[in-house]
């Protein structure tokens, strides 16, 4: 049986630790990248949609009622429907996946 040199044993240890560090850091990096990517491609209306303004909604309602009320008003205004066009108005324009109403 042939014995490895001290240098080869140290290199095996270094390579082993590098593999462990890569495995430990790659998972969280991919998760953070996926979250940032998914949040940056969504429209603003979809990003901040949620009851009570997200995780801090309950805390805003208790410690900052004015911020909670502002969030509720923002939600109410974003859910309003567009007014119906009159009979003499031109039809709406369609651009891609959006319908544009000229008001």
C-alpha positions as CSV (number, residue, x, y, z in Angstrom):
1,X,0.0,0.0,0.0
2,X,1.3,3.4,-1.0
3,X,1.1,6.3,1.4
4,X,0.2,9.8,0.3
5,X,2.6,12.6,0.8
6,X,1.8,15.3,3.4
7,X,1.2,17.8,0.6
8,X,-1.4,15.6,-1.1
9,X,-3.2,15.0,2.2
10,X,-3.3,18.8,2.8
11,X,-4.6,19.4,-0.7
12,X,-7.3,16.8,-0.2
13,X,-8.4,18.6,3.0
14,X,-8.4,22.0,1.2
15,X,-10.5,20.6,-1.7
16,X,-12.9,18.9,0.7
17,X,-13.4,22.1,2.7
18,X,-13.9,24.1,-0.5
19,X,-16.6,21.7,-1.6
20,X,-18.4,22.0,1.7
21,X,-18.3,25.8,1.6
22,X,-19.6,25.8,-1.9
23,X,-22.5,23.5,-1.0
24,X,-23.3,25.6,2.1
25,X,-23.2,29.0,0.3
26,X,-24.7,28.0,-3.1
27,X,-28.2,27.2,-1.7
28,X,-28.9,30.5,0.1
29,X,-27.4,32.5,-2.8
30,X,-29.8,30.8,-5.3
31,X,-32.8,31.4,-3.0
32,X,-31.9,35.1,-2.6
33,X,-31.4,35.4,-6.4
34,X,-34.8,33.8,-7.1
35,X,-36.6,36.1,-4.7
36,X,-35.0,39.2,-6.1
37,X,-35.7,38.1,-9.6
38,X,-39.3,37.3,-9.0
39,X,-40.0,40.5,-7.2
40,X,-38.3,42.7,-9.7
41,X,-40.2,41.4,-12.7
42,X,-43.7,41.8,-11.2
43,X,-45.7,45.0,-11.7
44,X,-46.0,47.3,-8.7
45,X,-49.7,46.4,-8.3
46,X,-48.9,42.8,-7.8
47,X,-45.8,43.3,-5.6
48,X,-47.5,45.1,-2.8
49,X,-50.9,43.4,-3.0
50,X,-51.9,41.9,0.3
51,X,-54.2,42.3,3.2
52,X,-53.0,44.9,5.7
53,X,-49.8,45.8,3.8
54,X,-47.8,42.6,4.3
55,X,-46.0,41.4,7.4
56,X,-46.0,44.8,9.1
57,X,-49.7,45.4,8.7
58,X,-50.6,44.3,12.1
59,X,-47.8,46.3,13.7
60,X,-48.8,49.4,11.8
61,X,-52.4,49.0,13.0
62,X,-51.3,49.0,16.6
63,X,-48.3,51.4,16.7
64,X,-48.8,53.6,13.6
65,X,-52.5,53.9,12.9
66,X,-51.9,56.7,10.4
67,X,-49.7,54.4,8.3
68,X,-52.3,51.6,8.5
69,X,-55.0,54.0,7.4
70,X,-52.9,55.2,4.5
71,X,-52.3,51.6,3.4
72,X,-56.0,50.8,3.6
73,X,-56.8,53.9,1.5
74,X,-54.1,52.8,-1.0
75,X,-55.7,49.4,-1.3
76,X,-59.2,51.0,-1.8
77,X,-58.0,53.3,-4.5
78,X,-56.1,50.5,-6.4
79,X,-59.2,48.3,-6.5
80,X,-61.5,50.9,-8.0
81,X,-62.9,50.1,-11.4
82,X,-62.5,52.4,-14.4
83,X,-65.5,54.4,-15.5
84,X,-67.6,53.0,-18.3
85,X,-67.2,54.9,-21.6
86,X,-70.1,56.9,-23.0
87,X,-71.8,55.8,-26.2
88,X,-70.0,58.5,-28.3
89,X,-66.5,57.7,-27.1
90,X,-64.0,55.9,-29.3
91,X,-63.3,52.4,-28.3
92,X,-60.3,51.6,-26.1
93,X,-56.9,50.8,-27.4
94,X,-55.3,47.4,-26.8
95,X,-51.5,47.4,-26.5
96,X,-50.0,44.0,-25.8
97,X,-51.8,42.6,-22.8
98,X,-53.1,45.9,-21.6
99,X,-56.4,47.7,-22.4
100,X,-55.9,51.5,-22.3
101,X,-59.0,53.7,-21.7
102,X,-58.7,57.3,-22.8
103,X,-60.3,59.3,-20.0
